[in-house]
């Protein structure tokens, strides 16, 4: 068998909902793919990103570079993603394969997107990057609709598995260990150079940052309650919240808490912001706080570490793989109701500690998350899968 090399490698990356305006990307899988594309810019391979999108009625093509293009296809007429992927997405995928003639398919999310593979992928080998586990997220859902949706997603992942897997954390690999796979690699999400270019802080302004969806799983209420407790001791942090609500009940909970607290002048809800604006908020902050009940490996941690910021996070999912407590960040257990309070109290006006921890965080990020390094590892895995 002739070994496939970088010089003649073509890859079709498949994912849903990639924004038509790349500058409007809010984070998550879309940010991970965008950052990876920046890493591919310096590599001699050809990439097509295929995105199923509800916001268009006809095909659109965006030229990311001479060797990278993004093809947006209408998702379909049905009210459910699963039906669109099954009856239309499978045809679209096959047509793109025939047109682009890739050597390998790289799915950046699973769930019902796997229906696009049901009618055949013309013998191509497929890779799946696991960014989250549906059955894990199911545990944090409260509504019947969400529970059913995430159970169904998990069921489809098990029913239509891909045998070549990219894990973004060791904890993800451990959760997936019982699955039968052909090839596996541990490759973290990539970061654009812009995050590394943020200069290190030389003092603290006691400015906190929260980035992400606002829902029960992300547990913003715990952070707000902690800030309020600190104010009772005349310890005043300010907080920028970047993100939006997807759960009306949780939105009401947060709004009621804010209405009955003294936080209005200290907590600022900025809504969803694009990556460029997010970088500006990161640059102006000192401490990123993640109080989540469940995570896989949040990109916002790597982004803030690359910028030399202090991370204070619940010790869940793959986060302890990134943060060594009191060395390059801080971890706390949600079962300890005083833990986050004590850490923030320690950091308050503590310039030297904030500077030292931030510097070590940046050193850690430089060693593994730069998009060029991640792209190189990803290409290596492509070759491993093709030549296995």
N, C-alpha and C positions, 0 to 999 in steps of 0.2 A: 504493500500500500504506500502511495506517495504521501509523504508528510506535508501537511498544510502549514505554510509559513505566514508571517505577518505581511509580507510583500504582496500577497494576492488574496487577502482575507476580506470577506464581505459579511457584514452582520446586520440582521434585521432585529431591532429592538421593539418590543410590543408592549404598550401600556394604554390605559384609558385616560381620557380627559386632560391631556397635556395642553396647557394654555396656549391660545393663539398668539398672545403677547407674552413672550418668554420673560420679559421684565416684570410681569405680574405674578410670577410664581411665588407661592406663599410658604412653601416648605415641603416636608415629607418626601414621598417617592418622586414627585416632579422635580424637586430641588436636587435630589440624589442623581437623577438622570441628567439634568442640565449640567451639573458639576462634572459628571463623568464625561459628557460630551466635550467640555473644555479640556479635559485630560487627553481625549482622543485627538485633539487638534494637532498635537505634535507627533502623532503616530501615523505610520504609513498603512492605514486600513480605510475601508469604505463603510460608512454607517448609514442606514436608513432607520429613522424612528417612525413607527406606525402608531398613530394615536386615534382611537375611536372617540368622537366628540359630538356632544349633543347640541352644540352651539352653531353648527353649520348645516347647510342643506346640500352642499356639493363639495367635492374634493378640493383641498387646498394644499399647496406645496410651499414650504419655506426652506430656503437655502441657508443653512447654518454656517457652512464653509464649503470649500471646493470639494471636500470628500464626505461631508455630512449633510443630510437633508432630513427634514421632518415632513411627513405626509399625514395630513389630517383627513380622516374619512368620516362621513356622517354615521353615527352609531346605528340608527335604524328607527323604524316607526312605532315600535312597541313601547309601552309604559315601563317595562321591566328590562334592566340590563341583560339579564340571562337570556331572554327571548331574542333580543337584538344580536347578542353574541352568537347564539345558536343558529339563527336563520339567516342573518345577514353578515355578521362578523366573520363567520367561517369562510364565506365566499370571498369577502374582501381580503382576508389574510391569504387565501390561496392565490388570488389574482396578484397580490403584491409579491408573493414568492415567485410566481412565473415572470413577473416584470423585472424585479430587482435581481433575481437569481442569487440569493444569499447562500453562504456556506453553513450558517448556523442561525437559530432563532434564540433570542434572549428575552424572556418574559420578565417584566419588572414587577409584576404582581400576579397573584393567582386568583382564587375565588372563581366566580362565574366566567371570568375571562377565559378560563380553560375550555369553555364550550367552543371557542373558535378553533380548537384543535380536533374536534370530533370527526370532521369529514376529511381529515388527513392533512399532513404538512409536507407531502411530497418527499417523504423519506429523510427530511432534514432532522438533525439532532437539535434538541431544545434544552435550554438552560432556564432555571427559575431563580431569581433572587428573592429570598424570603425576608420581607421587611416587617412582617407582623404575623401573628397566629390568630385566626378567626376564633378558635375555641378558647384561647386565652382572653381575647377581648370580650367574648360572650359573657364571661364572669362578671364584668363591670357594667353590663347593660341592665337597664331597669324596665324599659317598655317591652311589651310583648312583641311589637313589630321588630324592634332591634334584636331581640333575642332570637326570633325566627330567622331574620336575615343573616345573622352571624353564624347560627347553627347551620343554615343551608350553605353558606360560603365554606365553612369547615368541611362539610360533607362532600362538596364538590372537589375540594383540594385532595381529599382522600380517595375519591372515586376516579379522578383523572390526574394521577400524579405525574410529575416530571422527574426523571431519574438523575438529572445533573443539577446540582444545587449550589448556589452561592449563599453562604450564611454571612450576615453582617456582624454577628457576635458569637462568642463561644456558648453563651446561654441558649441562643437559638439552635445551635448545633446539638446541644444536649437535649433540648425538647423534641428534636426531630430524629433522635438517634435510632429509634425503632423502625424508621421507614427504610425500605429497600432502595438504595441509590447506587448509581454506577460511578459517579465522580462527585466530589465535593471540594469546596474551597472556602476558606474564611477570609473575606475581603470586606473591609468596612466601607461605608459610604464616603464618597469623595467630597473634598472642599475646594472651592475656587480660591485662587491666589489672593483675592480681595480681603478675605478674612485674616490671612497671615500678615497682610500689609498694615493692619491696624496697629498703631504704636502702643507699647506698654504704658499703663497708667503710672504716674509718679505720686499719686495720692488717692484717697477715697473721698467721694462725695456722698457716700451712703445711698447710692442709687441702685435699686433692685430692678431686675428685668424678668418678665414671664413671657414666654413665646409659645403659642400653640392654640389649638381649639380649647374652648372653655366648656368643659363638661364634667360629669361626675368622676370619670376615670382620671382626669388631669388634676382634680382636687384643689382648685384655686382657693376654695373657701378656707382651707387649712392655712394657707399663706396669709390671707387677709386677717384671719383670727390671730395669727402670730404677730403680725404688724401692730394690730390693735393692742395686744398684751404689752408689747414693747413700749407703746406710747404711754401706757399707764405708769411706766418708770422713766418717762421723759427721754426715751430713745426713739428718735424720729427718722425712719427710713422713708424714701419716696419710691414708688413703684410704677413702672410703665408696663401695661398689659398689651401685648401684641397678639391679636387673635380675635376670633368671634365665636358666637354661640351656635350650637346645633341642637340644643335641647332646651325647650321653652321652660320646663319645670326648673332646670338648673339656672337658667337666666333669671327667673323670678327669685330663686333662692339668693343669688348673688346681689341682685338689685335690692331686695329687702334688707340684706345684711348691710349693704352700703348706706341705705337710707337711715338705718338705726345705729350707725357708727360715726366716729369722728375722722373718717378716712378720706373724705371727699377732696380735701386739698392735698392729699399725699398719694392717692392712687388714681392713675390716669389710664382710661381705656382707649387705646388708639385704634382699635379695629384691626382688620387684616392689612398688612403693608407689603409692598414688593420687596425683593431681595436688597435692592440698593438702599431703600429706607431702613430696612432691618439692620443693615450693616452700620448705618449712622446711629441707630439706637444702641446697638451693641458697643460701638466706640464710646458712647457717652455714659455707659453704665459701668458698674463695678462688679456686680454679683448677679449671676443667673440662678434663679431658684426653680427647682422642679419638684413639686410635692406629690407626684403621681402615685396612684395605686398600682398601675401596671404600665410598663414600657418595654420595648425591645432594645433599641439603641438609638436614642433621639439624636437627630442631626444637630439640633440646637446646642447640644453639649459640645460636640466637636467644633462647631462654628465659634462658640464663645471661648473654648480653650485655645483655638488658633489665634484669637484676638488677645489672649493673655488675661482673660477674666476669671474670676473665682466662681466655681460651680458649687452650689449647695443643693444636693439632690437626695430624694428617698432612695434607699438601697434596693432597687427592684430591677428585674430583667437583667440586661447586659451592662447596666450602668457601673456596677463595681469593677467591671473589666477596664473601664476607662479612668475611674477615679480611685486613687489611693488616699484613704481618709487622712486628712491633716498634712498631706504631702503635696498633691496637685489639685486638691479640692476637698469637699466635705460630704460625708454621707450620713444619713440619719434614718432611723426606723420609725415608721408611722405609728407603731404601737407605743412608742415613747412620746407622750404628748408635750414633753418639755424639750425634746431634742432640737428641733428647728429653732425654737426660741433661744436656746443656749448658744447655738452656733452663730446666729445673727447678732446676738448680744456681744459675743467675742469679737466679731468683725467690725462692730460699730466704731468709727473713727480710728481704726487700727491700721494706719497707713502701711506700716512695715509688713504686717502679716498679709494684707491684701496684695501688696507688691510682690512679695516672695512667692505666694501661692500662685498668683497669676503668671509669673515668669516660668515656674515649673510646669504649669498647665500648657503654656505655649510650646515649651520644649517637647512635651509629650505629643502634642498635635502634629508638630512638624515632622516627627519621626514616622507617622503612619497615615495621615489623612489628606495629604496634598493630592490634588486630582491627577497629576502626572504619575505619581507612584501607584495610585489606585488603578488608573488606566493600564499601566504596565502589568499589574497583577491580573487584571481582568483579561487582557489579551493572552497572557500565559495560560489562563484557565480555558479560554476558547481553544487554544491549540491542544491542550490536554484532552478535552472532550472530543475534538475532531480526530485525534490520532489514537484514541483508546480503542 
